[in-house]
Amino acid sequence: MKYFTPPSRPLLVVALFALAMAAAGCSHPLPEAGSAAERLYLERCGSCHRPYQPRSLTAAMWQAQLVAMRQKIAAAGQPPLTPAQDHEILEYLQRNAGVQ
């Protein structure tokens, strides 16, 4: 019976680096590139963390996520979203959300 032999450490480091570079190259642009909604999303949400692809969550999940983010924005000492900003970002995310 043959047993698995783990790769040497240098080979493992090279493989992990190559995998990370390949993953970085697979990123997709956000939908509605250049639109006011996309820019607002990048400005407000992307200033604290990487902007997630809207299709990564369903429309209902985005609504729950925005409720949770209001608390995190306040805890981080960031200015809250105005009602208009909140509405525009939620509409953008839901318009481009993934399906269940």
C-alpha positions in Angstrom: 0.0 0.0 0.0 1.3 3.4 -1.0 1.1 6.3 1.5 0.7 10.0 0.8 4.0 11.8 1.2 3.6 15.5 1.8 5.5 17.8 -0.6 8.7 19.5 0.6 8.2 22.9 2.3 9.7 25.0 -0.6 7.4 23.2 -3.1 4.4 23.8 -0.8 5.2 27.5 -0.6 5.5 27.8 -4.3 2.3 25.9 -4.9 0.4 28.1 -2.4 1.8 31.3 -4.0 0.8 30.1 -7.4 -2.7 29.3 -6.1 -3.0 32.7 -4.5 -2.0 34.4 -7.7 -4.4 32.4 -9.8 -7.2 33.3 -7.4 -6.4 37.0 -7.6 -6.5 36.8 -11.3 -10.0 35.3 -11.3 -11.6 38.4 -9.7 -14.5 39.7 -11.7 -15.4 43.4 -12.1 -18.4 44.6 -10.2 -21.7 44.9 -12.1 -22.8 48.3 -13.4 -19.2 49.5 -13.6 -18.9 53.2 -13.4 -22.5 53.8 -12.3 -23.3 56.1 -9.4 -24.6 53.1 -7.4 -21.4 51.1 -8.0 -19.2 54.0 -7.1 -21.2 54.6 -3.9 -20.9 50.9 -3.0 -17.1 51.0 -3.6 -16.7 54.3 -1.7 -18.7 53.5 1.4 -18.4 49.7 1.7 -15.1 49.2 0.0 -13.4 51.7 2.3 -13.4 49.3 5.2 -13.3 45.9 3.5 -13.1 44.5 0.0 -16.3 45.0 -1.9 -18.1 41.7 -2.3 -19.6 40.6 -5.5 -23.4 41.3 -5.2 -24.1 37.8 -6.6 -22.4 36.3 -3.6 -25.6 36.7 -1.6 -29.3 36.7 -2.3 -31.4 39.9 -2.2 -32.8 38.9 1.3 -29.4 38.2 2.6 -28.1 41.6 1.4 -30.9 43.3 3.3 -30.0 41.5 6.5 -26.3 42.2 5.8 -26.9 46.0 5.5 -28.8 45.9 8.9 -25.8 44.2 10.5 -23.3 46.6 8.8 -25.1 49.7 10.3 -24.0 48.6 13.7 -20.4 47.9 12.5 -20.2 51.3 10.8 -21.3 52.9 14.1 -18.9 50.8 16.2 -16.0 51.8 13.8 -16.8 55.5 14.3 -17.7 55.9 10.6 -20.4 58.3 9.6 -23.7 56.4 9.1 -25.2 56.0 5.6 -27.8 58.5 4.8 -31.3 57.0 4.1 -30.7 57.8 0.4 -27.3 56.1 0.4 -28.6 53.1 2.3 -31.5 52.8 -0.2 -29.2 53.1 -3.3 -26.6 50.6 -2.0 -29.3 48.1 -1.1 -31.1 48.5 -4.4 -27.7 48.0 -6.3 -26.9 44.9 -4.3 -30.4 43.4 -4.7 -30.6 44.2 -8.4 -27.3 42.2 -8.9 -27.8 39.6 -6.2 -27.4 35.9 -6.6 -30.4 33.6 -6.8 -31.5 31.2 -4.2 
